């Protein structure tokens, strides 16, 4: 966590001690949001939810640890009576009548939505550089991308505007911007969080998730959403088996920074392994994803493309139109292969609880590249786990002398989200420890 970032525990303590109020926190967050350029598309004007939280706090009956905490919501997720644009002129004036179930749960837990964060148009793009409401720049280098599609959510946390933001992840759209912006990004097991009221990109892979300054804040939020077993700390890592993935099956490069791998192997007793072959051949994860995503996205947008194509960003429109050339038989075949791969992976890794890789194998690309680069690399370590539906966590770390954050990814079996977060909390301490820092310094200056 950088000095800018806030944390839920600290704000909650200040609220319970009456050192601040929910209305004051909301006003401070909204002022920053309005001054943040394109990070936010819409900022909420009224303070009704904050006033309600202050009443609960005064009576000592807070609904959860999120009581009075300001949060942000990606602008593809419905918020009642608050504009929801999908980052597009197609929905520039759309005001839903009700919250998405996930937003409703958070509000019932006492969280205060202060605004809607910018996004790649319709979540269609991993760079986060195409939308109707401007481009979110990287908080650590304004000439670089923040990553997408949950770019505004990642930047809002990194800039300390809110301690928690909600995003969506179809091929890395939470974890990639989290990695590039230096925050924690969590994609739960497919289906764990409700996606009703969220504008879909590819329903076969769409997953709602969280961006925060720490793993603890993710645990607190999952607990507030009704997942009681998510809150416990994890100190004894010896009960889990760890393996470091040594390869990137899409780019062919290494799976993790060598120094980070050495540190984690030493501290966790992690073994090394590689992505398994299926029937003796490599799996074309990107190809399988593109077939399903292209067709599903086209069908979702077909009516809008036929009536208001001029309201789309040109590059997003072109990508959507590619889906009309994909046959249903291709989608069925791709989903069958994905099912076989999922079964194979569960068997191969049956004795491994947590897999470790980089989240992204490159630094954030520059915004003004022509043509834009890096999309394949940015997705290369993430899309696999969307296809398989496994939970995955992106953890930031800083190497001496580096201006941009690095990140590791922890992946667990479907339904084992608790283990991923507990292991992540333990690993967070390792990555911020003096032992880790000395190892990186030795590597950097050798």
C-alpha positions in Angstrom: 0.0 0.0 0.0 1.4 3.4 -1.0 1.2 6.5 1.2 -1.8 7.8 -0.8 -3.9 4.8 -0.3 -6.5 4.5 2.5 -7.6 1.3 4.3 -11.0 0.2 5.6 -9.8 -0.7 9.0 -8.2 2.8 9.6 -11.3 4.6 8.4 -13.7 2.3 10.4 -11.7 3.0 13.6 -11.9 6.7 13.0 -15.6 6.5 12.5 -16.3 4.4 15.6 -14.1 6.8 17.7 -16.1 9.8 16.1 -12.8 11.2 14.8 -14.7 11.7 11.6 -18.1 11.1 10.1 -19.5 9.2 7.1 -20.7 12.5 5.6 -17.2 14.0 6.0 -15.5 11.0 4.4 -18.1 11.1 1.6 -17.6 14.8 0.9 -13.8 14.4 0.9 -13.9 11.4 -1.5 -16.3 13.2 -3.8 -14.2 16.3 -3.9 -11.2 14.2 -4.9 -13.2 12.3 -7.4 -14.4 15.5 -9.1 -10.8 16.7 -9.3 -9.4 13.4 -10.6 -10.0 14.0 -14.3 -11.3 11.0 -16.1 -11.0 8.5 -13.2 -14.7 9.1 -12.4 -17.5 9.5 -15.0 -20.2 10.4 -12.5 -20.0 11.6 -8.9 -23.0 11.2 -6.6 -24.4 14.5 -5.4 -26.6 13.6 -2.3 -25.3 12.3 1.0 -28.4 10.3 2.0 -26.5 7.0 2.5 -23.7 8.7 4.5 -26.3 10.3 6.7 -27.9 6.9 7.3 -24.5 5.5 8.2 -23.8 8.3 10.7 -27.1 7.4 12.4 -26.1 3.7 12.7 -22.7 4.7 14.0 -24.1 7.1 16.7 -26.3 4.3 18.0 -23.5 1.8 18.0 -25.3 -0.5 15.7 -23.1 -0.5 12.6 -24.3 -3.0 10.0 -20.8 -4.2 9.1 -17.1 -3.0 9.0 -18.1 -1.1 5.8 -20.4 1.2 7.7 -19.8 4.7 6.3 -16.9 3.7 4.1 -16.8 5.5 0.8 -16.5 3.1 -2.2 -16.5 3.4 -6.0 -18.3 1.3 -8.6 -17.3 0.5 -12.2 -19.6 2.2 -14.6 -20.9 -1.0 -16.2 -22.7 -1.9 -12.9 -26.2 -0.6 -12.3 -26.6 2.0 -9.6 -30.2 3.1 -8.8 -30.8 6.8 -9.7 -27.1 7.2 -10.5 -26.0 7.4 -14.1 -24.5 4.2 -15.5 -22.9 4.7 -19.0 -20.9 1.5 -19.7 -18.2 4.0 -20.7 -20.1 4.6 -23.9 -22.3 7.3 -25.7 -24.8 4.5 -26.4 -25.8 4.7 -22.7 -24.6 8.3 -22.0 -27.9 9.2 -20.3 -28.8 5.9 -18.8 -30.1 6.1 -15.2 -31.1 2.7 -13.8 -34.1 2.5 -11.5 -32.4 0.0 -9.1 -29.1 -1.2 -7.9 -27.4 -4.3 -9.2 -27.7 -7.0 -6.5 -24.0 -6.7 -5.6 -24.3 -2.9 -5.1 -27.5 -3.4 -3.1 -25.6 -5.8 -0.8 -22.8 -3.4 -0.3 -25.2 -0.5 0.5 -27.1 -2.8 2.9 -23.8 -3.4 4.6 -23.3 0.3 5.1 -20.9 1.1 2.2 -21.4 4.5 0.6 -21.2 4.6 -3.2 -19.7 8.0 -4.0 -19.4 7.6 -7.8 -18.9 5.6 -10.9 -15.5 4.9 -12.2 -14.3 5.1 -15.8 -14.0 1.9 -17.9 -13.0 0.8 -21.3 -16.2 1.1 -23.4 -18.4 -1.9 -22.6 -15.4 -3.5 -20.9 -14.1 -4.5 -24.3 -10.3 -4.1 -24.1 -7.5 -4.8 -21.6 -5.5 -1.6 -22.2 -8.3 0.7 -20.9 -7.5 3.3 -23.5 -10.8 3.5 -25.4 -14.0 5.1 -24.1 -16.4 8.0 -24.4 -15.3 9.8 -21.3 -11.5 10.1 -21.5 -8.6 7.8 -20.7 -7.5 7.0 -17.2 -3.7 7.4 -17.0 -1.4 5.4 -14.8 -1.1 6.9 -11.3 2.7 6.3 -11.3 3.4 7.6 -14.9 0.9 9.7 -16.7 2.3 8.8 -20.1 1.3 5.1 -19.5 -2.0 3.3 -19.4 -3.7 2.3 -16.2 -4.9 -1.0 -17.8 -8.4 -2.1 -18.3 -11.1 -2.5 -18.4 -11.6 -1.6 -14.7 -9.1 1.3 -15.1 -11.0 3.9 -13.1 -11.6 1.5 -10.2 -7.9 0.7 -9.9 -6.8 4.3 -10.2 -9.4 5.5 -7.6 -7.9 3.1 -5.0 -4.3 3.9 -6.0 -4.9 7.6 -5.8 -6.4 7.2 -2.3 -9.9 8.5 -3.3 -11.6 5.4 -1.9 -10.2 2.4 -0.1 -12.4 0.0 -2.1 -13.7 -0.2 -5.6 -15.9 -2.7 -7.5 -14.8 -4.0 -10.9 -15.5 -6.8 -13.4 -13.0 -9.3 -14.8 -13.6 -11.3 -18.0 -10.0 -11.8 -19.1 -8.0 -10.0 -16.4 -10.0 -6.7 -16.2 -9.6 -6.4 -12.5 -6.1 -8.0 -12.0 -4.4 -6.2 -14.9 -5.2 -2.6 -13.9 -4.6 -3.6 -10.2 -1.1 -4.8 -11.2 -0.3 -1.8 -13.3 -1.6 0.7 -10.7 -0.1 -1.1 -7.7 -3.2 -2.2 -5.8 -4.7 -5.5 -4.8 -7.2 -7.1 -7.3 -9.4 -10.1 -6.5 -11.3 -12.2 -9.0 -13.4 -14.7 -7.1 -14.4 -18.1 -8.4 -16.8 -17.7 -11.3 -20.3 -17.2 -10.0 -19.4 -16.4 -6.4 -20.5 -12.8 -6.7 -23.8 -11.9 -8.4 -23.4 -10.4 -11.9 -27.1 -9.5 -12.4 -27.4 -5.8 -13.2 -23.9 -5.8 -14.7 -23.6 -5.1 -18.4 -22.2 -8.3 -19.8 -19.2 -8.7 -22.1 -19.0 -12.5 -22.3 -21.3 -14.2 -19.8 -19.3 -17.5 -19.9 -16.4 -15.7 -18.2 -17.7 -12.5 -16.6 -16.9 -12.2 -13.0 -17.5 -9.4 -10.4 -14.7 -8.6 -8.0 -12.8 -6.1 -5.8 -9.9 -3.7 -5.9 -8.4 -2.5 -2.7 -5.2 -1.3 -1.0 -4.7 -4.6 0.9 -5.8 -8.2 1.1 -7.3 -7.5 4.5 -9.7 -5.0 3.0 -10.8 -7.6 0.4 -11.4 -10.1 3.3 -13.4 -7.5 5.2 -15.5 -6.8 2.2 -16.2 -10.4 1.4 -17.2 -10.9 5.0 -19.6 -7.9 4.8 -21.1 -9.5 1.7 -22.0 -12.5 3.8 -19.0 -14.8 3.4 -18.2 -15.2 7.0 -15.3 -17.6 6.7 -13.3 -15.1 4.6 -12.3 -12.9 7.5 -9.8 -15.1 9.4 -6.1 -14.5 9.2 -3.8 -17.1 7.7 -0.5 -17.4 9.4 0.4 -21.0 9.1 1.2 -21.4 5.4 2.5 -25.0 6.0 -1.1 -26.3 5.7 -1.1 -25.4 2.0 1.1 -26.5 -0.9 2.5 -23.8 -3.3 3.9 -24.1 -6.8 5.5 -21.4 -8.9 4.5 -21.5 -12.6 7.7 -21.2 -14.5 6.2 -20.5 -17.9 3.7 -18.3 -19.6 1.7 -20.5 -21.9 0.6 -17.6 -24.2 3.8 -15.6 -24.7 6.2 -18.4 -24.0 8.1 -16.2 -21.6 8.9 -16.8 -17.9 6.1 -17.1 -15.4 7.5 -14.9 -12.6 10.3 -12.4 -12.0 13.4 -14.5 -11.0 14.1 -12.7 -7.8 10.4 -12.7 -6.6 10.3 -16.4 -7.4 13.4 -17.1 -5.4 12.1 -15.2 -2.4 8.7 -16.8 -2.5 10.1 -20.3 -3.0 12.4 -19.8 0.0 9.6 -18.4 2.3 6.8 -20.7 1.2 8.6 -23.9 0.4 7.1 -23.6 -3.1 8.1 -26.0 -5.8 8.4 -25.2 -9.5 6.0 -26.4 -12.2 4.8 -25.5 -15.6 1.4 -25.3 -17.3 0.4 -28.8 -18.3 0.0 -30.0 -21.9 -3.4 -31.4 -22.8 -3.2 -34.5 -25.0 0.4 -33.7 -25.7 -0.1 -30.2 -27.1 -0.2 -26.6 -25.7 -3.7 -25.1 -25.1 -4.6 -22.1 -27.2 -6.2 -20.2 -24.3 -6.4 -16.9 -26.2 -7.9 -18.6 -29.3 -10.6 -20.3 -27.2 -11.4 -17.1 -25.3 -11.6 -15.1 -28.5 -14.1 -17.5 -30.1 -16.5 -17.4 -27.2 -16.0 -13.8 -26.2 -16.4 -12.5 -29.8 -19.7 -14.3 -30.4 -21.3 -13.6 -27.1 -20.4 -9.9 -27.2 -21.7 -9.5 -30.7 -25.1 -11.1 -29.8 -25.4 -8.8 -26.8 -24.7 -5.7 -28.9 -26.4 -6.7 -32.2 -29.5 -4.6 -31.6 -27.4 -1.5 -30.7 -24.9 -2.0 -33.6 -27.8 -2.1 -36.1 -29.4 1.1 -34.7 -26.8 3.4 -33.3 -23.4 2.3 -34.6 -22.1 5.9 -34.7 -22.3 6.1 -30.9 -19.6 3.4 -30.5 -15.9 4.0 -30.3 -14.5 2.9 -33.7 -12.1 0.3 -32.4 -14.7 -1.3 -30.0 -17.3 -1.4 -32.8 -14.8 -3.2 -35.1 -14.1 -5.8 -32.4 -17.8 -6.3 -31.8 -18.5 -6.8 -35.5 -15.9 -9.6 -35.7 -18.3 -11.7 -33.7 -20.8 -12.0 -36.5 -18.4 -14.2 -38.4 -18.1 -16.7 -35.5 -20.5 -19.7 -35.9 -22.4 -21.2 -32.9 -20.7 -24.5 -33.7 -17.3 -22.9 -33.0 -18.5 -21.6 -29.6 -19.9 -25.0 -28.7 -16.6 -26.7 -29.7 -14.5 -24.1 -27.8 -16.6 -24.5 -24.6 -16.2 -28.3 -24.8 -12.4 -27.9 -25.0 -12.4 -25.5 -22.1 -14.4 -28.1 -20.0 -11.8 -30.8 -20.8 -8.9 -28.4 -20.0 -10.6 -27.5 -16.7 -10.8 -31.2 -15.7 -7.2 -31.8 -16.8 -5.9 -28.9 -14.7 -7.8 -30.0 -11.6 -6.3 -33.5 -12.0 -2.7 -32.3 -12.7 -2.8 -29.8 -9.8 -4.8 -32.0 -7.4 -1.9 -31.9 -4.9 -1.2 -28.2 -5.2 -3.3 -25.6 -3.4 -1.9 -22.3 -4.6 -0.3 -21.5 -8.0 1.9 -18.5 -8.3 2.8 -16.5 -11.4 3.3 -12.9 -12.4 0.0 -11.0 -13.0 1.4 -9.2 -16.1 4.8 -9.9 -17.7 5.4 -6.3 -18.9 5.4 -2.8 -17.5 2.4 -0.6 -18.3 2.6 0.3 -22.1 2.6 3.9 -23.2 -0.7 5.6 -24.0 0.2 7.2 -27.3 1.6 4.1 -29.1 0.6 3.7 -32.7 -0.4 1.0 -33.1 -1.2 0.2 -29.5 0.8 -2.7 -28.1 0.8 -5.1 -25.2 -2.8 -6.5 -25.1 -1.7 -10.1 -25.6 1.0 -9.8 -23.0 -1.3 -8.1 -20.5 -3.9 -10.8 -20.7 -1.4 -13.7 -21.0 -1.3 -14.7 -17.3 -4.9 -13.9 -16.5 -7.3 -15.1 -19.2 -6.5 -18.7 -18.4 -8.2 -18.5 -15.0 -11.3 -16.8 -16.5 -11.7 -19.7 -18.8 -11.3 -22.2 -16.0 -13.3 -20.2 -13.5 -10.6 -20.4 -10.8 -10.2 -17.6 -8.1 -7.1 -15.4 -8.6 -5.6 -12.5 -6.6 -3.1 -9.9 -7.9 -0.6 -8.6 -5.3 1.6 -5.6 -5.9 5.2 -5.2 -4.8 7.9 -2.6 -5.4 11.5 -3.4 -6.5 14.2 -0.9 -5.5 14.9 1.7 -8.2 11.7 1.0 -10.1 9.1 3.7 -10.7 6.4 1.3 -11.6 4.9 -1.5 -9.4 5.3 -5.2 -10.1 2.8 -7.9 -9.2 2.4 -11.5 -8.5 -0.8 -13.6 -9.0 -2.1 -16.3 -6.7 -4.5 -18.8 -8.1 -6.6 -21.4 -6.2 -9.0 -24.2 -7.0 -12.7 -23.3 -7.7 -14.4 -22.6 -4.4 -11.2 -22.2 -2.5 -11.3 -18.4 -2.5 -10.7 -18.4 1.3 -7.3 -20.1 0.8 -6.3 -17.7 -1.9 -7.0 -14.7 0.3 -5.4 -16.1 3.4 -2.3 -17.1 1.4 -2.3 -13.7 -0.2 -2.3 -12.0 3.2 0.6 -14.0 4.3 2.5 -13.4 1.0 1.7 -9.7 1.3 3.9 -9.6 4.4 6.7 -11.5 2.6 6.7 -9.1 -0.3 6.9 -6.1 2.0 9.5 -7.6 4.3 13.1 -6.6 4.8 14.2 -10.0 3.6 12.4 -9.5 0.3 13.7 -5.9 0.0 17.3 -7.0 0.5 16.9 -9.8 -2.1 15.6 -7.3 -4.7 18.3 -4.8 -3.9 21.0 -7.5 -4.4 19.4 -8.5 -7.7 19.0 -4.9 -8.8 22.5 -3.8 -8.2 24.3 -7.0 -9.1 
